[in-house]
Amino acid sequence: MALALASTLALAACGGAAPTTTPGPASSTASAAAPNAQPASAAPASAKPAAPSGAPGSAKPAASAAAGQPTPMTVAYVGISGGDLPLWTANDGGIFKKNGLDVKVTIASSSSSGMVSDLIAGQLQVVWTDGTNAASADASGADLAIVAMIHPTYAYLLMAPASIKTPADLKGKKIAVSNLTGTDAVASREALPKLGLDPQKDVVFVPVGSNANRTAALLSGSAQASLLDPPGTLKLEAQGFHSIADLTTMNLPSTSASLIVQRSYIAAHRDAVQKFIDSIVEAIVLDKKDRTMALNLMKKYEKSNDDKAMQSTYDFYRPITPTLPFPKLDVLATAVGQLAGENPKLKTVDLSKAIDASFVQSAADRKLDQG
């Protein structure tokens, strides 16, 4: 299978094959209008777009799978990151199709909260985002479950200019974050005490938005540090910046790359959810076995021919991506605890109901992680 995938990707690189990723539905997660949000090539003509169900809370797929036909599902994720590799592999490598799914992968053009709203409305069946979004939605009356955590530790480097030698030099300085409740902000609050800093007193968080905006804040000097991941960190290093802390070595529990599904969808389409998780596990196994295939996919989605950058990104994410991505209650509880001050409603959520590890457990019982 790995050889077949490698051949397919080689053809794609030469224009001989079209990627399977397609533009999203006309909802807040749709990315057709964002030219940088999708791989350059169009999807095959056989791809079937999913139309919104139109009924909030219905959690129904956009179309019902006819007998013997693959089950349609739409999944959305935010932005391009090397950590998304398992999703790209499952999609482009035909693993979803092999497992009886017609999956449409879209990149959200809105915030994670907007993406979760589309999940609740039934316009999406799976979202790849921070698991704390599931808890926040449940605190407002939703019924969402985290079925996998792809990276259970934070995948960030704390980047700073050459003038900042150590974390201690950040006292009184500004840290650029996406927003005050974003994944990187939560990670910062967890990491700074381990670096000898009080996140409430020693630094000032400056919300600026996207990775590109955080990078720009560093380059302009409007912030003196920010959490980022490769290959973006390599571009900063070329400008004289450096990493003063590696969060991947700090074993900080993270829900940043969680797969979230509506419980009503699970009840009606449990087999489809199982097939989706099976596909992700199989993709992770293949990513770890076939480095060349994985690097070719990363080049395609990152739109980069920089071998060094892609290799560094692959090596950064590989050790923090478990083959069996179990969602864990203690990991979610730690992340939610960091946000409870901003959203007191989170204290009322039964977090155990926001975790469903049965799908990954089934994959483990069938030894899918062993290839």
C-alpha positions as CSV (number, residue, x, y, z in Angstrom):
1,M,0.0,0.0,0.0
2,A,2.9,2.3,0.9
3,L,4.4,1.8,-2.5
4,A,1.1,2.5,-4.2
5,L,0.7,5.7,-2.2
6,A,4.2,6.8,-3.0
7,S,3.5,6.3,-6.7
8,T,0.3,8.2,-6.6
9,L,2.0,11.1,-4.8
10,A,4.8,11.1,-7.3
11,L,2.3,11.4,-10.1
12,A,0.5,14.2,-8.3
13,A,3.7,16.1,-8.0
14,C,4.1,15.9,-11.7
15,G,0.5,16.9,-12.5
16,G,-0.5,13.3,-13.3
17,A,-3.0,12.9,-10.5
18,A,-5.5,15.2,-8.8
19,P,-5.8,15.5,-5.0
20,T,-9.0,14.3,-3.4
21,T,-9.4,17.3,-1.1
22,T,-12.3,19.5,-2.3
23,P,-13.6,22.9,-1.4
24,G,-16.0,23.0,1.5
25,P,-19.8,23.5,1.5
26,A,-21.2,27.0,1.4
27,S,-21.2,27.5,5.1
28,S,-19.0,29.4,7.6
29,T,-16.4,26.7,7.1
30,A,-16.3,26.9,3.4
31,S,-12.9,27.8,1.9
32,A,-13.6,28.0,-1.8
33,A,-13.1,31.7,-1.7
34,A,-9.7,31.4,0.1
35,P,-7.2,30.4,-2.6
36,N,-4.5,29.6,-0.1
37,A,-6.7,27.3,1.9
38,Q,-6.6,24.2,-0.4
39,P,-4.1,22.3,-2.4
40,A,-3.8,23.8,-5.9
41,S,-5.4,21.0,-7.9
42,A,-9.1,20.4,-8.2
43,A,-10.8,17.3,-6.9
44,P,-11.9,14.5,-9.2
45,A,-15.3,14.9,-10.8
46,S,-16.6,12.0,-8.9
47,A,-16.4,13.8,-5.5
48,K,-19.8,14.5,-4.2
49,P,-20.2,17.8,-2.3
50,A,-22.2,17.6,0.9
51,A,-25.1,20.1,1.3
52,P,-26.0,21.4,4.7
53,S,-28.8,19.5,6.4
54,G,-30.5,22.8,7.3
55,A,-31.8,21.6,10.6
56,P,-29.7,22.8,13.6
57,G,-28.8,19.9,15.8
58,S,-29.8,17.3,13.3
59,A,-26.2,16.0,13.0
60,K,-27.2,14.2,9.8
61,P,-24.8,13.6,7.0
62,A,-25.5,15.7,3.9
63,A,-26.6,12.7,2.0
64,S,-27.6,9.2,2.9
65,A,-25.4,6.4,1.7
66,A,-27.2,4.1,-0.7
67,A,-26.7,0.4,-0.3
68,G,-23.2,-0.5,-1.2
69,Q,-22.2,3.2,-1.6
70,P,-19.6,5.0,0.6
71,T,-21.0,7.0,3.5
72,P,-20.6,10.8,2.9
73,M,-18.9,12.8,5.6
74,T,-17.5,16.3,5.8
75,V,-14.6,17.1,8.1
76,A,-13.2,20.6,8.7
77,Y,-9.9,21.8,10.2
78,V,-8.3,25.1,10.8
79,G,-5.2,26.1,8.8
80,I,-2.3,24.2,7.4
81,S,0.0,22.5,9.8
82,G,2.4,19.5,9.7
83,G,0.3,18.1,12.5
84,D,-2.5,17.6,10.0
85,L,-0.6,14.9,8.2
86,P,-2.7,11.9,9.2
87,L,-5.8,13.6,7.8
88,W,-4.0,14.3,4.5
89,T,-2.8,10.7,4.3
90,A,-6.2,9.2,5.0
91,N,-7.7,11.4,2.4
92,D,-5.2,11.6,-0.4
93,G,-4.0,8.0,0.1
94,G,-7.5,6.5,-0.4
95,I,-7.8,5.1,3.1
96,F,-11.1,6.7,3.7
97,K,-12.4,5.4,0.4
98,K,-11.0,1.9,1.2
99,N,-13.0,1.9,4.5
100,G,-16.2,2.8,2.8
101,L,-16.3,6.6,3.4
102,D,-16.7,9.5,0.9
103,V,-15.0,12.1,3.0
104,K,-14.7,15.7,2.0
105,V,-12.0,17.6,3.8
106,T,-12.4,21.4,4.1
107,I,-10.3,24.1,5.7
108,A,-12.3,26.4,7.9
109,S,-12.3,30.0,6.8
110,S,-13.9,31.0,10.2
111,S,-12.8,30.6,13.8
112,S,-12.9,27.3,15.6
113,S,-16.1,28.3,17.3
114,G,-17.7,28.9,13.9
115,M,-16.6,25.5,12.8
116,V,-18.1,23.9,15.9
117,S,-21.4,25.8,15.2
118,D,-21.5,24.2,11.8
119,L,-20.9,20.8,13.5
120,I,-23.9,21.4,15.8
121,A,-26.0,22.5,12.8
122,G,-25.3,19.2,11.0
123,Q,-23.3,20.8,8.2
124,L,-20.2,19.0,9.3
125,Q,-19.8,15.5,10.8
126,V,-16.3,15.8,12.2
127,V,-14.1,18.8,13.2
128,W,-10.4,18.8,13.9
129,T,-9.8,21.5,16.5
130,D,-9.0,22.1,20.2
131,G,-11.0,19.8,22.4
132,T,-11.8,22.6,24.8
133,N,-14.2,23.8,22.1
134,A,-16.3,20.7,22.7
135,A,-16.4,21.4,26.5
136,S,-17.3,25.1,25.8
137,A,-20.1,24.1,23.5
138,D,-21.4,21.5,26.0
139,A,-21.4,24.2,28.6
140,S,-23.9,26.0,26.4
141,G,-26.2,23.1,25.9
142,A,-24.6,21.2,23.0
143,D,-23.8,17.4,23.2
144,L,-20.4,16.9,21.6
145,A,-17.8,14.2,22.2
146,I,-14.1,14.1,21.6
147,V,-13.3,10.8,19.9
148,A,-9.5,11.2,19.4
149,M,-6.6,13.4,20.5
150,I,-4.0,13.4,17.7
151,H,-1.3,15.2,19.6
152,P,-1.7,14.8,23.4
153,T,1.2,17.2,24.1
154,Y,1.6,20.8,22.8
155,A,3.4,21.1,19.5
156,Y,5.0,24.5,20.0
157,L,8.4,26.3,20.2
158,L,8.6,29.5,22.2
159,M,10.2,31.8,19.7
160,A,11.9,35.1,20.6
161,P,14.5,37.5,19.1
162,A,18.2,37.2,19.8
163,S,18.0,39.8,22.5
164,I,15.9,37.4,24.6
165,K,18.4,34.9,25.8
166,T,16.3,32.9,28.3
167,P,12.7,32.7,29.4
168,A,13.6,34.9,32.4
169,D,14.3,37.7,29.9
170,L,10.6,37.8,29.1
171,K,9.6,39.5,32.4
172,G,7.7,42.6,31.6
173,K,7.6,41.7,27.9
174,K,4.7,40.9,25.5
175,I,3.7,37.5,24.2
176,A,1.6,37.4,21.0
177,V,-1.3,34.9,21.1
178,S,-4.1,34.1,18.7
179,N,-6.7,35.1,21.3
180,L,-6.9,35.0,25.1
181,T,-8.7,31.6,25.1
182,G,-6.9,30.1,22.1
183,T,-4.8,26.9,22.1
184,D,-1.5,28.8,22.1
185,A,-2.7,31.1,25.0
186,V,-3.7,28.0,27.1
187,A,-0.3,26.4,26.3
188,S,1.5,29.6,27.3
189,R,-0.3,29.6,30.7
190,E,0.7,26.0,31.3
191,A,4.3,26.4,30.1
192,L,5.3,29.7,31.7
193,P,5.2,28.5,35.3
194,K,7.5,25.6,34.4
195,L,9.9,28.3,33.0
196,G,9.9,30.3,36.2
197,L,7.4,32.9,35.1
198,D,3.9,33.9,36.4
199,P,1.6,34.3,33.4
200,Q,-0.6,36.7,35.3
201,K,2.1,39.0,36.5
202,D,5.3,38.6,34.5
203,V,4.1,38.9,30.9
204,V,1.4,40.6,28.9
205,F,-0.6,38.5,26.4
206,V,-1.4,40.4,23.1
207,P,-4.1,38.8,21.0
208,V,-3.3,39.2,17.3
209,G,-4.9,36.3,15.5
210,S,-3.3,33.8,13.1
211,N,0.1,32.3,13.0
212,A,1.0,34.8,10.3
213,N,-0.1,37.6,12.5
214,R,1.9,36.3,15.5
215,T,5.0,36.0,13.3
216,A,4.4,39.6,12.0
217,A,4.2,40.8,15.6
218,L,7.6,39.3,16.4
219,L,9.2,40.7,13.2
220,S,7.8,44.2,13.9
221,G,8.8,44.1,17.6
222,S,5.2,44.7,18.9
223,A,5.7,41.4,20.8
224,Q,8.8,39.7,22.1
225,A,7.7,36.1,22.0
226,S,5.1,33.7,20.6
227,L,4.4,30.0,20.4
228,L,4.7,28.7,16.8
229,D,5.5,25.4,15.1
230,P,7.6,24.3,12.1
231,P,7.9,25.2,9.3
232,G,7.0,28.7,10.4
233,T,9.7,28.6,13.1
234,L,12.3,28.0,10.5
235,K,11.4,31.1,8.6
236,L,11.8,33.1,11.9
237,E,15.2,31.4,12.5
238,A,16.3,32.7,9.2
239,Q,15.5,36.2,10.4
240,G,17.6,35.8,13.6
241,F,15.0,34.5,16.0
242,H,15.5,31.4,18.1
243,S,13.6,29.0,20.3
244,I,14.0,29.6,24.1
245,A,11.7,26.6,25.1
246,D,10.4,23.5,23.4
247,L,7.0,22.6,24.7
248,T,7.2,19.1,23.2
249,T,9.7,18.2,25.8
250,M,7.7,19.5,28.7
251,N,5.0,16.8,28.6
252,L,2.2,19.4,28.9
253,P,-1.2,17.7,28.2
254,S,-2.9,19.1,25.1
255,T,-6.2,18.8,23.4
256,S,-5.1,21.0,20.5
257,A,-5.7,18.4,17.8
258,S,-8.9,16.7,18.8
259,L,-11.5,15.1,16.6
260,I,-15.0,16.1,17.7
261,V,-18.3,14.6,16.7
262,Q,-21.9,15.3,17.8
263,R,-23.3,12.5,20.0
264,S,-26.5,12.4,18.0
265,Y,-24.5,11.7,14.9
266,I,-22.6,8.9,16.8
267,A,-25.9,7.4,17.8
268,A,-27.2,7.3,14.2
269,H,-23.9,6.6,12.4
270,R,-21.7,4.8,14.8
271,D,-20.2,2.6,12.1
272,A,-19.2,5.6,10.0
273,V,-17.5,7.2,13.0
274,Q,-15.6,3.9,13.6
275,K,-14.5,3.8,10.0
276,F,-13.3,7.4,10.3
277,I,-11.2,6.7,13.3
278,D,-9.9,3.4,11.8
279,S,-8.7,5.4,8.8
280,I,-6.9,8.0,11.0
281,V,-5.1,5.2,12.9
282,E,-4.1,3.5,9.6
283,A,-2.9,6.8,8.3
284,I,-0.7,7.4,11.3
285,V,0.8,4.0,11.0
286,L,1.6,4.6,7.3
287,D,3.0,8.1,8.1
288,K,5.5,6.6,10.5
289,K,6.5,3.8,8.2
290,D,6.8,5.7,4.9
291,R,8.7,8.9,5.4
292,T,9.0,9.6,1.7
293,M,5.3,9.4,1.2
294,A,4.7,11.6,4.2
295,L,7.2,14.3,3.1
296,N,5.7,14.4,-0.4
297,L,2.3,15.1,1.2
298,M,3.6,17.8,3.4
299,K,5.3,19.5,0.4
300,K,2.0,19.4,-1.4
301,Y,-0.1,20.9,1.4
302,E,2.5,23.3,2.7
303,K,3.2,24.3,-0.9
304,S,6.9,24.0,-0.3
305,N,9.8,22.3,-2.0
306,D,12.1,23.0,0.9
307,D,13.4,19.5,1.8
308,K,15.0,20.7,5.0
309,A,11.9,22.5,6.3
310,M,9.6,19.6,5.5
311,Q,12.0,17.0,7.1
312,S,12.2,19.2,10.2
313,T,8.4,19.5,10.4
314,Y,8.0,15.7,10.0
315,D,10.6,15.0,12.7
316,F,8.9,17.6,15.0
317,Y,5.5,16.0,14.9
318,R,6.4,12.3,14.5
319,P,7.3,11.6,18.2
320,I,4.3,13.4,19.6
321,T,1.7,11.6,17.4
322,P,0.7,8.4,19.1
323,T,-0.4,5.5,16.8
324,L,-3.5,5.1,19.0
325,P,-4.8,8.6,19.6
326,F,-6.8,8.0,22.7
327,P,-8.8,10.9,24.0
328,K,-8.0,11.3,27.7
329,L,-10.1,12.8,30.4
330,D,-7.2,14.1,32.5
331,V,-5.8,15.9,29.4
332,L,-9.1,17.6,28.8
333,A,-9.5,18.5,32.5
334,T,-6.2,20.2,32.6
335,A,-6.9,22.3,29.5
336,V,-10.4,23.2,30.6
337,G,-9.0,24.2,34.0
338,Q,-7.0,26.9,32.3
339,L,-10.1,28.4,30.7
340,A,-12.5,28.2,33.6
341,G,-11.6,31.7,34.7
342,E,-12.6,33.1,31.3
343,N,-15.8,30.9,31.1
344,P,-17.2,29.9,34.5
345,K,-19.8,27.7,32.8
346,L,-17.0,25.2,32.1
347,K,-17.1,24.3,35.8
348,T,-20.5,22.8,35.3
349,V,-19.6,20.5,32.5
350,D,-19.4,16.8,33.1
351,L,-16.1,16.3,31.2
352,S,-16.4,12.5,31.3
353,K,-19.4,12.8,28.9
354,A,-17.2,14.9,26.5
355,I,-14.8,11.9,26.0
356,D,-15.6,8.8,24.0
357,A,-12.6,6.6,23.7
358,S,-14.5,3.6,22.4
359,F,-13.6,4.1,18.8
360,V,-9.8,4.2,19.4
361,Q,-10.2,1.3,21.7
362,S,-11.9,-0.7,19.0
363,A,-9.1,0.1,16.6
364,A,-6.6,-1.1,19.3
365,D,-8.6,-4.3,20.0
366,R,-8.4,-5.1,16.2
367,K,-4.6,-4.2,16.3
368,L,-4.9,-1.6,13.6
369,D,-2.0,0.2,15.1
370,Q,0.2,-2.8,14.2
371,G,-0.4,-2.3,10.5
